[in-house]
Amino acid sequence: MTKTKGHFLFRETIFILLLILAIIITSLFVFKIEPHFALVNCIVIITFLGLLKRISWKELEEGMVKGIQSGIQPIIVLALIGTLIGAWMSSGTIPTVMVYALTIINPAYLLITSLFSCMLISSLVGSSFTTVSTVGVALMGAGIAVGLPVEWVAGAVISGACFGDKMSPMSDTTNFASGVSKVEIFTHIRHMTKTTIPSIVLTIVIFFILSRIASIDTKALTEMANMITIIEDHIQISSITLLSPLLVIILAIRQVPVIPSLIFGIITAGITSVGLQGISIGEFLTTLQYGTSFPIENEQVANMMNRGGLQSMMWSISLILIAFAFGGLLDSLQIIPTLLNGMITRVKSKGQLILTTASSSFAVNLLTGEQYLSILIPGQSFKGLYDKMNIDRKYMSRTLEDAGTLINPLIPWGVSGAFFAQTLGVPVLSYLPFVFFLYLSPLFSILFGFLSNKKTQA
């Protein structure tokens, strides 16, 4: 007998969302397991609920496979960035930036310097990933060297990197949010300044205060010269090593796709490694796989220098594979569309609409770990309602960017969250309280929505 396919009602999707949250919170905070199996547990339970709804296993499986297929591009990017970090460590690029940072930057202002440096680079290249994997890694090393809390430094680096990812006209998410909303990109960017400026100003003030109250380790300050000597003993420090990242930045500005840009960075780093550092091609290729392995006795310097490689990204890649499978499963069950359609019927005002849009982007981020879907799905679902309520779509595009792009790094299994945690060596739940810019922006979006609230018949 042929099974009749069922569907979930709105109240059932609310129950499923709460169930997912309960499983994840219990797994992470009570049992303290990695987020991988928190999501695996969700997949098992949601699959069981799907079978109870008489949805065939084949359809559920196809949904998971389709979800994984949609994650191939970010997985390739993560693999290449891990490889690139190893290449830039081997070529001396990141060690050179570390030495310059330790030599030039005043430790008392390292947090502010990290924030502004990452804001500048990310605004130029339009990519938080490129910013974090280059100057971000070096600044983390400098922060560790002077004894600053790693969570604070990671918060400054990520806040600055995501500023450009949100505001740069070369950012893929900025273009995507304006494209989905059918809003001209510079109109979109100008409108975002209303939430971005107060958010970044508050972030700057907070990090300035943290800089003033931070206790700089005087012992670490006296050891900085020794650390620089150790680095210079193991690799040649030269401005020539900065040519590779400079070329990658130029390619990003010229809007060359990210994958060929990263490959070009690896190749040029290889030339520098062989030509300047004098390592063999075989050693360089091994570094691309496993990262650098300098024989350094000083544990702190060793942790700073021995980084990168394809294998270093396997934790993140495996997590993202599971997250995309989970997202594909939810898509096959039509859980997210049902949830959003139910929310739409309850919207009666501008403030409620903006809050619902932000909540939807957050929910999609939470359920799928994918920032593009957190922009696309709510954007497609709500744009008709913005038109019906006679609300300019620039409000939607801004909200999608604030609650889509910026929330993803706060999700441990989000593409950005997994990458930042692995690259900087700081878990998401550790840096989460200190990425002030990331949650101030969506809060300002919601606040301004209600301040300009006007009752409208839906």
Summary of the structure (lengths in Angstrom):
residues: 458
radius of gyration: 22.9
end to end distance: 43.8
largest distance: 78.2
contacts: 1734
relative contact order: 0.15
helix: 80%
strand: 0%
